[in-house]
């Protein structure tokens, strides 16, 4: 069952990476990166149990903290103009259509 | 013991996959964030509880509980911050087409 959970999490990580590449807005990409990081924490935990070395849980703890800090650090700059350019482009296309 | 662990891991994997399908197929940023933010917390809790039932050692269970608590605090906070940033920068949700037409009709006269 550990192997099945590992495969399921790998499939979900591929789905999240697909949304991160395709994603029309910047927020979709941030969301995909956040989801990818959470699934990475789960993957490291499960792989530690699969290999019989539960010391991997320390790395999982550090990765959870890094994931949270990275998302908050990117959103700290949400007043910058690059966060607003896709929206203005969308507005112009809506006006045109 | 082993059957309950397998059950928790199976439910967690199903929730993970449903969240992945949601992030791929939903039409809008807010609906995608709904799919991810709802399933992420419960799926992580389920899989970590399944791992706790797998190996009842002292320090390993303590580390798993630390990861579980951090995820339960971190994931809703990150989702909330992302939604606030998107609303603050006026990312519009996608609305239904008929409702949109009614709004246009009612605003025209």
Backbone of each chain as ProteinMPNN parsed JSONL, in Angstrom:
{"seq_chain_A": "XXXXXXXXXXXXXXXXXXXXXXXXXXXXXXXXXXXXXXXXXXXXXXXXXXXXXXXXXXXXXXXXXXXXXXXXXXXXXXXXXXXXXXXXXXXXXXXXX", "coords_chain_A": {"N_chain_A": [[0.826, -1.215, 0.0], [2.076, 1.146, 0.582], [3.612, 1.564, -1.7], [1.611, 2.006, -3.595], [0.506, 4.399, -2.665], [2.731, 6.044, -3.041], [2.922, 6.043, -5.854], [0.49, 7.255, -6.5], [0.869, 9.805, -5.414], [2.987, 10.684, -6.987], [1.71, 10.841, -9.482], [-0.114, 12.888, -8.942], [1.674, 14.956, -8.52], [2.694, 15.282, -11.087], [0.379, 16.206, -12.338], [0.077, 18.677, -11.006], [2.382, 20.019, -11.841], [1.795, 20.21, -14.534], [-0.366, 22.012, -14.496], [1.016, 24.189, -13.505], [2.687, 24.809, -15.628], [0.883, 25.295, -17.741], [-0.952, 27.121, -16.708], [-3.029, 29.987, -16.858], [-2.963, 32.457, -15.422], [-0.802, 34.256, -13.092], [-1.35, 33.515, -10.506], [-2.35, 30.944, -10.619], [-0.039, 29.562, -11.115], [1.412, 30.003, -8.771], [-0.265, 28.674, -6.988], [-0.051, 26.057, -7.98], [2.635, 25.553, -7.458], [2.643, 25.644, -4.694], [0.98, 23.457, -4.088], [2.553, 21.444, -5.184], [4.772, 21.536, -3.487], [3.646, 20.726, -1.026], [2.878, 18.126, -1.67], [5.397, 17.12, -2.098], [6.454, 17.02, 0.478], [4.847, 14.979, 1.538], [5.668, 12.902, -0.148], [8.381, 12.571, 0.485], [8.139, 11.731, 3.151], [6.746, 9.258, 2.837], [8.555, 7.856, 1.234], [10.673, 7.547, 2.98], [9.582, 5.63, 4.698], [9.235, 3.537, 2.903], [11.854, 2.86, 2.17], [12.714, 2.067, 4.622], [14.01, 3.821, 6.287], [13.308, 5.986, 8.504], [14.493, 8.4, 9.12], [14.271, 10.293, 7.205], [12.239, 11.979, 7.806], [13.042, 14.315, 9.059], [14.037, 15.855, 6.95], [11.632, 16.216, 5.639], [10.241, 17.866, 7.425], [11.789, 20.233, 7.304], [11.38, 20.821, 4.615], [8.654, 21.407, 4.547], [8.579, 23.798, 5.995], [10.168, 25.43, 4.314], [8.569, 25.505, 2.04], [6.274, 26.929, 2.913], [7.454, 29.412, 3.601], [8.424, 30.213, 1.107], [6.071, 30.595, -0.422], [4.788, 32.663, 1.026], [6.765, 34.604, 0.781], [6.8, 35.154, -1.944], [4.206, 36.159, -2.238], [4.452, 38.408, -0.723], [5.331, 40.392, -2.379], [3.088, 41.19, -3.77], [2.073, 43.611, -4.461], [3.483, 44.509, -6.552], [4.042, 45.42, -10.03], [4.058, 43.325, -11.786], [2.265, 41.5, -10.931], [-0.075, 42.515, -11.733], [-0.177, 42.841, -14.457], [-1.156, 40.591, -16.091], [-3.859, 40.768, -15.518], [-4.654, 43.259, -16.565], [-4.229, 42.758, -19.22], [-6.169, 40.778, -19.608], [-8.46, 42.311, -19.165], [-8.389, 44.062, -21.337], [-8.733, 42.273, -23.442], [-11.293, 41.378, -22.836], [-12.748, 43.712, -23.229], [-12.395, 44.03, -25.926], [-13.699, 41.795, -26.965]], "CA_chain_A": [[0.0, 0.0, 0.0], [2.976, 2.304, 0.53], [4.005, 1.787, -3.1], [0.457, 2.59, -4.283], [0.411, 5.807, -2.268], [3.828, 6.757, -3.711], [2.584, 6.25, -7.268], [-0.598, 8.24, -6.565], [1.406, 11.143, -5.171], [3.762, 11.081, -8.165], [0.759, 11.248, -10.525], [-0.661, 14.197, -8.576], [2.729, 15.955, -8.741], [2.742, 15.56, -12.527], [-0.782, 17.069, -12.632], [0.331, 20.033, -10.509], [3.385, 20.639, -12.711], [1.11, 20.572, -15.776], [-1.106, 23.262, -14.281], [1.989, 25.269, -13.348], [3.2, 25.217, -16.946], [-0.199, 25.783, -18.591], [-1.739, 28.105, -15.991], [-3.149, 31.274, -17.547], [-2.56, 33.599, -14.61], [0.329, 34.022, -12.189], [-1.818, 32.89, -9.263], [-2.428, 29.504, -10.866], [1.31, 28.978, -10.986], [1.764, 29.979, -7.344], [-1.063, 27.597, -6.387], [0.522, 24.769, -8.383], [3.905, 25.366, -6.753], [2.297, 25.342, -3.297], [0.498, 22.076, -4.038], [3.709, 20.581, -5.457], [5.593, 21.462, -2.283], [2.981, 19.893, -0.018], [2.975, 16.727, -2.09], [6.781, 16.694, -1.922], [6.586, 16.633, 1.886], [4.253, 13.645, 1.683], [6.474, 11.911, -0.875], [9.602, 12.289, 1.259], [7.758, 10.929, 4.317], [6.415, 7.892, 2.451], [9.762, 7.188, 0.747], [11.425, 7.119, 4.151], [9.039, 4.364, 5.197], [9.459, 2.485, 1.908], [13.247, 2.439, 2.26], [13.045, 1.624, 5.961], [14.835, 4.809, 6.982], [12.411, 7.093, 8.875], [15.197, 9.664, 9.379], [13.907, 11.249, 6.171], [11.192, 12.888, 8.287], [13.654, 15.619, 9.335], [14.046, 16.596, 5.678], [10.25, 16.589, 5.338], [9.907, 19.026, 8.266], [12.456, 21.404, 6.735], [10.767, 21.15, 3.331], [7.365, 22.063, 4.81], [8.842, 25.199, 6.366], [10.653, 26.159, 3.135], [7.421, 25.695, 1.155], [5.454, 28.021, 3.448], [8.188, 30.674, 3.512], [8.519, 30.625, -0.295], [4.781, 31.138, -0.882], [4.565, 33.961, 1.65], [7.732, 35.566, 0.268], [6.357, 35.61, -3.267], [3.004, 36.975, -2.093], [4.835, 39.672, -0.1], [5.512, 41.366, -3.453], [1.893, 41.172, -4.614], [1.738, 44.962, -4.92], [4.309, 44.857, -7.706], [3.248, 45.577, -11.25], [3.985, 42.08, -12.567], [1.068, 40.779, -10.505], [-1.277, 43.133, -12.3], [-0.168, 42.881, -15.917], [-2.072, 39.662, -16.757], [-5.232, 41.215, -15.339], [-4.952, 44.328, -17.516], [-4.341, 42.115, -20.532], [-7.486, 40.144, -19.668], [-9.491, 43.345, -19.294], [-8.394, 44.556, -22.706], [-9.334, 41.27, -24.32], [-12.735, 41.367, -22.589], [-13.352, 44.872, -23.884], [-12.39, 43.816, -27.37], [-14.613, 40.726, -27.373]], "C_chain_A": [[0.86, 1.266, 0.0], [3.378, 2.626, -0.905], [2.861, 2.449, -3.861], [0.305, 4.064, -3.931], [1.508, 6.632, -2.918], [3.491, 7.059, -5.165], [1.488, 7.297, -7.409], [-0.058, 9.647, -6.364], [2.259, 11.612, -6.344], [2.845, 11.546, -9.291], [0.205, 12.643, -10.228], [0.391, 15.287, -8.77], [2.854, 16.291, -10.222], [1.57, 16.461, -12.924], [-0.518, 18.51, -12.193], [1.35, 20.749, -11.382], [2.755, 21.046, -14.047], [0.339, 21.878, -15.618], [-0.14, 24.434, -14.117], [2.553, 25.729, -14.674], [2.094, 25.876, -17.757], [-0.781, 27.077, -18.059], [-1.842, 29.49, -16.591], [-2.698, 32.448, -16.699], [-1.377, 33.219, -13.72], [-0.103, 33.28, -10.937], [-1.982, 31.385, -9.42], [-1.074, 28.857, -10.668], [1.725, 28.931, -9.522], [1.02, 28.852, -6.64], [-0.479, 26.232, -6.719], [1.825, 24.504, -7.645], [3.652, 25.018, -5.29], [1.847, 23.892, -3.15], [1.657, 21.098, -4.253], [4.578, 20.439, -4.213], [4.966, 20.603, -1.208], [3.076, 18.418, -0.368], [4.412, 16.224, -1.973], [7.041, 16.279, -0.482], [6.028, 15.229, 2.106], [5.11, 12.57, 1.035], [7.734, 11.562, -0.093], [9.265, 11.43, 2.475], [7.526, 9.472, 3.934], [7.66, 7.152, 1.969], [10.658, 6.766, 1.896], [10.928, 5.801, 4.697], [9.264, 3.225, 4.212], [10.88, 1.963, 2.011], [13.624, 1.939, 3.649], [13.964, 2.557, 6.717], [13.97, 6.004, 7.36], [13.144, 8.375, 9.253], [14.881, 10.713, 8.32], [12.881, 12.262, 6.668], [11.757, 14.248, 8.651], [13.668, 16.486, 8.078], [12.636, 17.05, 5.333], [9.823, 17.809, 6.159], [10.499, 20.296, 7.679], [11.79, 21.811, 5.431], [9.41, 21.82, 3.521], [7.574, 23.525, 5.166], [9.29, 26.012, 5.159], [9.502, 26.464, 2.186], [6.577, 26.878, 1.609], [6.155, 29.367, 3.274], [8.264, 31.152, 2.072], [7.208, 31.221, -0.782], [4.528, 32.522, -0.279], [5.521, 35.012, 1.101], [7.366, 36.033, -1.126], [5.149, 36.521, -3.126], [3.301, 38.295, -1.39], [4.975, 40.771, -1.151], [4.272, 41.488, -4.32], [1.418, 42.567, -4.982], [2.53, 45.357, -6.157], [3.487, 44.809, -8.986], [3.118, 44.264, -12.01], [2.774, 41.248, -12.148], [-0.179, 41.332, -11.168], [-1.303, 43.105, -13.816], [-1.069, 41.838, -16.564], [-3.517, 40.117, -16.658], [-5.58, 42.313, -16.337], [-5.063, 43.766, -18.924], [-5.706, 41.452, -20.685], [-8.589, 41.175, -19.855], [-9.563, 43.86, -20.725], [-9.028, 43.555, -23.652], [-10.838, 41.192, -24.099], [-13.414, 42.534, -23.267], [-13.426, 44.657, -25.386], [-13.457, 42.813, -27.792], [-16.056, 41.066, -27.117]], "O_chain_A": [[0.45, 2.312, -0.502], [3.476, 3.792, -1.289], [3.09, 3.343, -4.676], [0.01, 4.885, -4.799], [1.278, 7.777, -3.307], [3.73, 8.162, -5.658], [1.531, 8.129, -8.315], [-0.469, 10.579, -7.056], [2.263, 12.799, -6.669], [3.148, 12.521, -9.979], [0.069, 13.474, -11.126], [0.057, 16.413, -9.138], [3.092, 17.444, -10.581], [1.731, 17.368, -13.741], [-0.846, 19.452, -12.914], [1.214, 21.945, -11.643], [3.112, 22.072, -14.626], [0.382, 22.744, -16.492], [-0.441, 25.549, -14.542], [2.866, 26.908, -14.84], [2.325, 26.902, -18.396], [-1.07, 28.006, -18.813], [-0.811, 30.123, -16.816], [-2.087, 33.372, -17.235], [-1.002, 32.052, -13.605], [0.669, 32.51, -10.366], [-1.778, 30.633, -8.467], [-0.964, 27.756, -10.128], [2.318, 27.95, -9.072], [1.589, 28.154, -5.801], [-0.414, 25.352, -5.861], [2.099, 23.371, -7.25], [4.362, 24.196, -4.712], [2.26, 23.188, -2.229], [1.736, 20.06, -3.596], [5.067, 19.349, -3.917], [5.659, 19.833, -0.543], [3.317, 17.571, 0.492], [4.63, 15.03, -1.771], [7.756, 15.309, -0.232], [6.649, 14.397, 2.769], [5.27, 11.475, 1.574], [8.114, 10.394, -0.015], [10.007, 10.505, 2.803], [8.024, 8.56, 4.593], [7.823, 5.964, 2.251], [11.335, 5.742, 1.808], [11.716, 4.95, 5.109], [9.46, 2.079, 4.618], [11.1, 0.754, 1.947], [14.732, 1.44, 3.844], [14.624, 2.15, 7.673], [13.905, 6.964, 6.592], [12.508, 9.345, 9.664], [15.185, 11.892, 8.506], [12.672, 13.293, 6.029], [11.043, 15.247, 8.569], [13.359, 17.676, 8.121], [12.451, 18.141, 4.795], [9.126, 18.686, 5.65], [9.816, 21.313, 7.562], [11.643, 23.002, 5.155], [9.046, 22.705, 2.747], [6.838, 24.394, 4.698], [8.857, 27.151, 4.984], [9.449, 27.542, 1.594], [6.204, 27.729, 0.802], [5.537, 30.345, 2.854], [8.18, 32.353, 1.817], [7.212, 32.237, -1.478], [4.106, 33.442, -0.979], [5.15, 36.178, 0.966], [7.596, 37.194, -1.464], [5.06, 37.542, -3.808], [2.486, 39.216, -1.45], [4.763, 41.947, -0.852], [4.378, 41.852, -5.492], [0.457, 42.706, -5.739], [2.286, 46.41, -6.746], [2.396, 44.242, -9.027], [2.183, 44.091, -12.792], [2.307, 40.396, -12.905], [-1.226, 40.685, -11.164], [-2.358, 43.325, -14.412], [-1.724, 42.178, -17.549], [-4.312, 39.897, -17.572], [-6.675, 42.311, -16.9], [-5.877, 44.225, -19.726], [-6.332, 41.54, -21.741], [-9.538, 40.951, -20.607], [-10.648, 44.07, -21.266], [-9.773, 43.932, -24.557], [-11.591, 40.967, -25.047], [-14.508, 42.396, -23.815], [-14.394, 45.05, -26.037], [-14.058, 42.958, -28.857], [-16.941, 40.262, -27.409]]}, "seq_chain_B": "XXXXXXXXXXXXXXXXXXXXXXXXXXXXXXXXXXXXXXXXXXXXXXXXXXXXXXXXXXXXXXXXXXXXXXXXXXXXXXXXXXXXXXXXXXXXXXXXXXXXXXXXXXXXX", "coords_chain_B": {"N_chain_B": [[-3.92, -3.719, 12.767], [-2.283, -3.252, 10.508], [-4.171, -3.311, 8.491], [-5.803, -1.104, 9.027], [-3.967, 0.948, 8.665], [-3.449, 0.66, 5.913], [-5.974, 1.307, 4.975], [-6.249, 4.021, 5.71], [-4.136, 5.092, 4.167], [-5.093, 4.531, 1.619], [-7.455, 6.064, 1.426], [-6.303, 8.582, 1.692], [-4.72, 8.69, -0.641], [-6.721, 8.618, -2.595], [-7.981, 11.072, -2.08], [-5.891, 12.815, -2.685], [-5.621, 12.343, -5.46], [-8.1, 13.21, -6.351], [-7.885, 15.922, -5.789], [-5.835, 16.562, -7.596], [-7.096, 16.068, -10.067], [-9.01, 18.032, -9.847], [-7.447, 20.387, -9.913], [-6.618, 20.304, -12.492], [-8.925, 20.324, -14.141], [-10.867, 22.215, -13.45], [-12.552, 25.332, -14.2], [-11.616, 27.858, -13.416], [-9.644, 30.209, -11.523], [-10.378, 30.481, -8.813], [-12.049, 28.314, -8.292], [-10.254, 26.264, -8.755], [-8.516, 26.724, -6.664], [-10.191, 26.2, -4.571], [-10.588, 23.415, -4.905], [-7.97, 22.449, -4.486], [-7.254, 23.506, -1.944], [-9.158, 22.418, -0.204], [-8.895, 19.617, -0.423], [-6.243, 19.219, 0.173], [-5.494, 19.503, 2.88], [-6.959, 17.492, 4.257], [-6.102, 15.19, 2.905], [-3.36, 15.135, 3.43], [-3.436, 14.818, 6.211], [-4.693, 12.298, 6.398], [-2.813, 10.562, 5.114], [-0.549, 10.912, 6.722], [-1.503, 9.975, 9.176], [-1.925, 7.342, 8.475], [0.755, 6.578, 8.09], [1.64, 6.881, 10.698], [0.292, 4.759, 11.942], [1.685, 2.735, 10.804], [4.279, 2.409, 11.866], [4.932, 2.118, 15.008], [6.945, 3.634, 16.614], [8.581, 5.704, 19.085], [9.948, 8.308, 18.625], [9.591, 8.628, 15.924], [6.831, 8.77, 15.563], [6.419, 11.137, 16.919], [7.743, 12.989, 15.263], [6.135, 12.728, 12.988], [3.757, 13.734, 13.996], [4.521, 16.366, 14.397], [4.941, 17.191, 11.729], [2.316, 16.903, 10.815], [0.895, 18.794, 12.38], [2.167, 21.16, 11.532], [1.459, 21.181, 8.824], [-1.32, 21.391, 9.055], [-1.533, 23.963, 10.046], [-0.156, 25.494, 8.142], [-1.119, 25.096, 5.507], [-3.899, 26.122, 5.234], [-3.28, 28.793, 5.823], [-1.555, 29.616, 3.752], [-3.3, 29.292, 1.579], [-5.266, 31.173, 2.214], [-3.77, 33.564, 2.137], [-3.071, 33.588, -0.548], [-5.59, 33.771, -1.801], [-6.435, 36.241, -0.792], [-4.508, 37.926, -1.955], [-5.118, 37.564, -4.664], [-7.755, 38.557, -4.776], [-7.24, 41.159, -3.994], [-5.77, 42.136, -6.098], [-7.705, 42.224, -7.97], [-8.553, 39.988, -9.514], [-10.92, 38.581, -11.482], [-13.612, 36.348, -10.773], [-14.841, 33.618, -12.806], [-17.945, 33.842, -14.292], [-21.317, 32.558, -14.746], [-22.659, 32.138, -18.048], [-25.446, 32.838, -18.814], [-26.228, 34.442, -16.627], [-24.485, 36.524, -16.907], [-25.399, 37.623, -19.314], [-27.92, 38.519, -18.491], [-27.16, 40.494, -16.699], [-26.015, 42.327, -18.445], [-28.248, 42.969, -19.976], [-29.922, 44.102, -18.032], [-28.408, 46.254, -17.282], [-28.307, 47.781, -19.503], [-30.793, 49.295, -20.17]], "CA_chain_B": [[-3.075, -2.516, 12.691], [-1.834, -3.018, 9.145], [-5.333, -3.047, 7.625], [-6.244, 0.277, 9.235], [-2.978, 1.801, 8.009], [-3.692, 0.605, 4.468], [-7.224, 2.031, 4.7], [-5.956, 5.46, 5.768], [-3.313, 5.465, 3.012], [-5.919, 4.474, 0.406], [-8.331, 7.247, 1.408], [-5.453, 9.745, 1.422], [-4.342, 8.701, -2.051], [-7.902, 9.006, -3.375], [-8.199, 12.516, -1.931], [-4.824, 13.465, -3.454], [-5.898, 12.268, -6.895], [-9.246, 14.085, -6.639], [-7.369, 17.288, -5.844], [-5.101, 16.741, -8.844], [-8.069, 16.193, -11.154], [-9.644, 19.342, -9.694], [-6.59, 21.493, -10.367], [-6.475, 20.261, -13.955], [-10.128, 20.424, -14.963], [-11.799, 23.285, -13.1], [-12.401, 26.375, -15.217], [-11.351, 29.192, -12.907], [-8.627, 30.162, -10.472], [-10.941, 30.304, -7.466], [-12.519, 26.932, -8.152], [-9.062, 25.415, -8.615], [-7.988, 26.888, -5.314], [-11.118, 25.459, -3.703], [-10.296, 21.98, -5.001], [-6.685, 22.131, -3.866], [-7.204, 23.839, -0.52], [-9.999, 21.531, 0.599], [-8.409, 18.242, -0.368], [-4.842, 19.113, 0.582], [-5.377, 19.34, 4.327], [-7.455, 16.176, 4.694], [-5.287, 14.117, 2.338], [-2.114, 15.074, 4.191], [-3.731, 14.246, 7.53], [-4.957, 10.871, 6.254], [-1.596, 9.809, 4.798], [0.353, 10.924, 7.874], [-2.052, 9.072, 10.192], [-1.601, 6.001, 8.002], [2.161, 6.3, 8.393], [1.762, 6.702, 12.151], [-0.139, 3.4, 12.287], [2.608, 1.762, 10.216], [5.506, 2.179, 12.64], [4.679, 2.767, 16.3], [8.105, 4.019, 17.415], [8.316, 6.943, 19.805], [10.407, 9.568, 18.037], [9.051, 8.736, 14.564], [5.454, 9.264, 15.69], [6.504, 12.547, 17.316], [8.063, 13.782, 14.06], [4.953, 12.75, 12.113], [2.774, 14.653, 14.579], [5.002, 17.728, 14.121], [4.64, 17.497, 10.319], [0.859, 17.038, 10.682], [0.479, 20.075, 12.938], [2.648, 22.248, 10.672], [0.635, 21.22, 7.613], [-2.661, 21.889, 9.385], [-1.494, 25.418, 10.18], [0.464, 26.189, 7.016], [-1.865, 25.014, 4.246], [-4.95, 27.137, 5.138], [-2.721, 30.139, 5.821], [-1.075, 29.921, 2.408], [-4.465, 29.442, 0.705], [-5.905, 32.443, 2.552], [-2.943, 34.651, 1.632], [-3.162, 33.59, -2.013], [-6.908, 34.282, -2.181], [-6.463, 37.674, -0.505], [-3.709, 38.629, -2.97], [-5.844, 37.546, -5.934], [-8.875, 39.489, -4.678], [-6.703, 42.512, -3.894], [-5.352, 42.551, -7.435], [-8.912, 42.269, -8.812], [-8.743, 38.864, -10.426], [-12.357, 38.334, -11.461], [-14.043, 34.959, -10.977], [-15.583, 33.377, -14.051], [-19.363, 33.686, -13.969], [-22.124, 31.841, -15.726], [-22.953, 32.931, -19.233], [-26.77, 33.462, -18.786], [-26.266, 35.518, -15.64], [-23.754, 37.637, -17.495], [-26.282, 38.263, -20.284], [-28.959, 39.256, -17.762], [-26.569, 41.718, -16.17], [-25.847, 43.269, -19.543], [-29.579, 43.452, -20.357], [-30.483, 44.977, -17.002], [-27.645, 47.489, -17.175], [-28.453, 48.586, -20.716], [-31.793, 50.353, -20.046]], "C_chain_B": [[-2.712, -2.202, 11.245], [-2.992, -2.679, 8.212], [-5.799, -1.605, 7.796], [-5.271, 1.249, 8.599], [-3.196, 1.838, 6.502], [-4.948, 1.373, 4.102], [-6.984, 3.543, 4.697], [-5.148, 5.9, 4.553], [-4.137, 5.481, 1.733], [-6.824, 5.699, 0.308], [-7.519, 8.508, 1.11], [-5.047, 9.832, -0.03], [-5.51, 9.11, -2.934], [-8.145, 10.509, -3.295], [-7.15, 13.3, -2.704], [-5.174, 13.491, -4.937], [-7.096, 13.144, -7.25], [-8.813, 15.544, -6.668], [-6.6, 17.563, -7.119], [-6.026, 16.875, -10.04], [-8.758, 17.557, -11.09], [-8.769, 20.461, -10.208], [-6.415, 21.454, -11.875], [-7.745, 20.679, -14.666], [-11.067, 21.559, -14.602], [-11.519, 24.529, -13.939], [-11.793, 27.684, -14.725], [-10.295, 29.092, -11.816], [-9.233, 29.863, -9.112], [-11.471, 28.889, -7.257], [-11.346, 25.969, -8.021], [-8.513, 25.507, -7.207], [-8.89, 26.207, -4.286], [-10.776, 23.974, -3.705], [-9.006, 21.635, -4.273], [-6.736, 22.35, -2.352], [-8.049, 22.927, 0.345], [-9.368, 20.155, 0.73], [-7.02, 18.136, 0.255], [-4.72, 18.796, 2.07], [-5.794, 17.934, 4.758], [-6.6, 15.042, 4.15], [-3.975, 13.988, 3.092], [-2.341, 14.444, 5.55], [-3.936, 12.738, 7.43], [-3.674, 10.08, 6.025], [-0.654, 9.791, 5.994], [-0.18, 10.036, 8.996], [-1.816, 7.617, 9.792], [-0.158, 5.626, 8.264], [2.386, 6.12, 9.89], [1.356, 5.292, 12.576], [0.833, 2.355, 11.764], [3.75, 1.413, 11.168], [5.38, 2.842, 14.007], [5.94, 2.936, 17.144], [7.867, 5.393, 18.025], [8.663, 8.187, 19.028], [9.842, 9.762, 16.64], [7.626, 9.276, 14.604], [5.455, 10.737, 16.088], [6.811, 13.436, 16.11], [6.863, 13.855, 13.123], [3.894, 13.689, 12.662], [3.201, 16.097, 14.34], [4.683, 18.121, 12.68], [3.141, 17.73, 10.14], [0.383, 18.388, 11.214], [0.931, 21.23, 12.052], [1.823, 22.339, 9.408], [-0.751, 21.776, 7.909], [-2.66, 23.391, 9.597], [-1.103, 26.102, 8.886], [-0.45, 26.224, 5.797], [-3.043, 25.991, 4.178], [-4.417, 28.556, 5.132], [-2.238, 30.54, 4.433], [-2.245, 30.116, 1.451], [-5.143, 30.788, 0.939], [-5.108, 33.617, 1.995], [-3.035, 34.747, 0.115], [-4.503, 34.162, -2.472], [-7.004, 35.78, -1.913], [-5.677, 38.457, -1.543], [-4.451, 38.679, -4.3], [-7.022, 38.515, -5.906], [-8.38, 40.927, -4.658], [-6.277, 43.033, -5.256], [-6.467, 42.396, -8.46], [-8.899, 41.207, -9.896], [-10.21, 38.459, -10.349], [-12.649, 36.836, -11.554], [-14.868, 34.834, -12.251], [-17.04, 33.095, -13.7], [-20.077, 32.922, -15.071], [-22.475, 32.745, -16.899], [-24.343, 33.575, -19.185], [-26.853, 34.613, -17.806], [-25.573, 36.762, -16.17], [-24.641, 38.388, -18.497], [-27.364, 39.073, -19.582], [-28.418, 40.561, -17.199], [-26.442, 42.764, -17.263], [-27.203, 43.852, -19.931], [-30.122, 44.436, -19.328], [-29.715, 46.278, -16.915], [-27.831, 48.365, -18.408], [-29.556, 49.642, -20.62], [-31.593, 51.109, -18.736]], "O_chain_B": [[-2.811, -1.059, 10.799], [-2.849, -1.888, 7.28], [-6.154, -0.951, 6.815], [-5.687, 2.269, 8.049], [-3.137, 2.9, 5.883], [-5.003, 2.018, 3.055], [-7.449, 4.256, 3.807], [-5.424, 6.947, 3.967], [-3.926, 6.325, 0.863], [-6.949, 6.302, -0.758], [-7.97, 9.39, 0.379], [-5.025, 10.921, -0.604], [-5.335, 9.851, -3.902], [-8.471, 11.149, -4.295], [-7.459, 14.325, -3.311], [-5.045, 14.524, -5.595], [-7.121, 13.755, -8.318], [-9.315, 16.323, -7.478], [-6.687, 18.658, -7.676], [-5.783, 17.692, -10.928], [-9.056, 18.164, -12.118], [-9.255, 21.384, -10.861], [-6.092, 22.476, -12.481], [-7.667, 21.332, -15.707], [-11.985, 21.853, -15.367], [-10.38, 24.76, -14.345], [-11.479, 28.549, -15.542], [-10.075, 28.021, -11.251], [-8.676, 29.084, -8.34], [-11.353, 28.333, -6.165], [-11.416, 24.986, -7.283], [-8.095, 24.507, -6.622], [-8.42, 25.703, -3.266], [-10.684, 23.348, -2.65], [-8.947, 20.653, -3.534], [-6.316, 21.492, -1.576], [-7.707, 22.679, 1.501], [-9.302, 19.587, 1.82], [-6.657, 17.093, 0.799], [-3.941, 17.93, 2.469], [-5.088, 17.269, 5.517], [-6.385, 14.042, 4.836], [-3.518, 12.879, 3.367], [-1.538, 13.628, 6.001], [-3.428, 11.982, 8.257], [-3.46, 9.047, 6.66], [-0.021, 8.77, 6.263], [0.607, 9.403, 9.7], [-1.545, 6.765, 10.639], [0.132, 4.484, 8.622], [3.216, 5.312, 10.308], [1.982, 4.695, 13.452], [0.817, 1.212, 12.221], [4.143, 0.25, 11.265], [5.696, 4.024, 14.144], [6.002, 2.438, 18.268], [7.04, 6.16, 17.531], [7.803, 9.034, 18.786], [9.631, 10.893, 16.2], [7.25, 10.126, 13.796], [4.596, 11.501, 15.649], [6.218, 14.503, 15.95], [6.593, 14.9, 12.532], [3.206, 14.368, 11.899], [2.357, 16.963, 14.108], [4.217, 19.231, 12.422], [2.732, 18.633, 9.41], [-0.436, 19.053, 10.579], [0.174, 22.177, 11.837], [1.509, 23.439, 8.952], [-1.3, 22.541, 7.116], [-3.676, 24.044, 9.355], [-1.638, 27.159, 8.552], [-0.553, 27.25, 5.126], [-3.198, 26.652, 3.152], [-5.013, 29.439, 4.515], [-2.478, 31.661, 3.985], [-2.202, 31.004, 0.6], [-5.546, 31.463, -0.008], [-5.684, 34.557, 1.447], [-3.073, 35.843, -0.445], [-4.553, 34.946, -3.42], [-7.586, 36.514, -2.711], [-6.11, 39.527, -1.972], [-4.427, 39.698, -4.99], [-7.272, 39.217, -6.886], [-9.013, 41.814, -5.23], [-6.404, 44.223, -5.542], [-6.221, 42.431, -9.666], [-9.197, 41.489, -11.057], [-10.694, 38.047, -9.295], [-12.005, 36.129, -12.329], [-15.498, 35.786, -12.711], [-17.328, 32.207, -12.899], [-19.54, 32.675, -16.151], [-22.574, 33.964, -16.754], [-24.448, 34.764, -19.485], [-27.466, 35.64, -18.096], [-26.001, 37.89, -15.925], [-24.643, 39.619, -18.535], [-27.696, 40.178, -20.012], [-29.092, 41.59, -17.208], [-26.725, 43.942, -17.044], [-27.324, 45.051, -20.183], [-30.702, 45.463, -19.679], [-30.274, 47.303, -16.524], [-27.544, 49.561, -18.366], [-29.3, 50.798, -20.954], [-32.338, 52.044, -18.443]]}, "name": "protein", "num_of_chains": 2, "seq": "XXXXXXXXXXXXXXXXXXXXXXXXXXXXXXXXXXXXXXXXXXXXXXXXXXXXXXXXXXXXXXXXXXXXXXXXXXXXXXXXXXXXXXXXXXXXXXXXXXXXXXXXXXXXXXXXXXXXXXXXXXXXXXXXXXXXXXXXXXXXXXXXXXXXXXXXXXXXXXXXXXXXXXXXXXXXXXXXXXXXXXXXXXXXXXXXXXXXXXXXXXXXXX"}
